[in-house]
């Protein structure tokens, strides 16, 4: 017998671009760590970086579930990239060119 779970999505972490960092598209950006529970019980995590604070649109990067489930330690925004450090010690850098101009 297969167990089914009600699908849901939740933002487990959010970081907003600081006012000291200005990107060439002129918009403020938000990074969200989104945890998706699927109907089959699978857990998927993704980073969504973009102008949409609801995390429904932007540049997506899949994150390994174990790493993401441990949480985010810090986020550093620079003019060239946003760097995410997880509590496991893993780091991920996303170049700004991938999330600028509504991508």
N, C-alpha and C positions, 0 to 999 in steps of 0.2 A: 504494500500500500504506500503510495507516495503522499507525503505531506505537502500541502500548499500553504503559502504565506501570502497575506495581503500585501501587494506591492506598495512601496512608499519610497519617497525620496526626502532626505533631510540634509541640510547644510551643517556640517560638524565644525567648520572653522571658516572664518572670514577675515580678510585683511584688505584695508583700503589704501590706495596709493597716497602717500603723504603729500602735503601741499608743497614741500620742498623739492619734489620730483615733478617735472613738467615734461610731458611727451609732445611730440610734434603734431599730433592730431588734436591737441587742446582739450581733450576730455579726461575726466577722472576715471580711474579704472579700479576694479575690485577683483580680488582673488577669492574664490570659494572652494572649499573641499566638500564635495557632494558625495554622500553615501546613498547608494541605491539598493534597496531590498527588492529582489525580483519575485515574481509569482512562484518560481520554483524554489525559493529560499536562498538563492545565490546572492552574495554581497559583492557589489562593484563600487569602486571609488574612482573619482576623477576630479582633477583640478579644472575649474572653469575660470578663465581670466578674460575680462572684457569690461565694457561700459555698463552692462546690464547687472544691476545689483541683485536681481532675482536669480541669477545663475542659470537662466534658461537659454542664454545665447552667449557665445564667446569662443575663445580658443580652448579646446578640451585636451587634457593630457591624462591618460589612464595611469593610476597608481596601484601598485601591488597591494592587495587587501591587508596583509599583515603589517606592512609599513604604515599605511594610512590609518589603520585602526589604533595604532599606538599614539597617534596625534601629531600635531605640528609643534615644533619647538620655537621656531622663529621664521619671520618673513622679512626679507630685505629688498626694498625697491630701489633701483638705480635707473639712470637714463637709458642704459643698455639692456637691462633685463630685470626680472623679478626672481629672487632666489628663495627657495623654500627649504628649510632644514627640519627634518622629522625627528622625533624623540629617539628613534632607532639609530640616528647618526647619518642616515641617508640624506643626500642633498640633491635638489633638482633646480636647474636654472632654465627659465624660459625667456628667450630673447624677445625684446619688446616688439620687433618687427612682426611677430606672430600674433599679437593681440591688439595692435594699433588699427585704427580706422574701421572698427566694427567687426573685425574677424573673430 
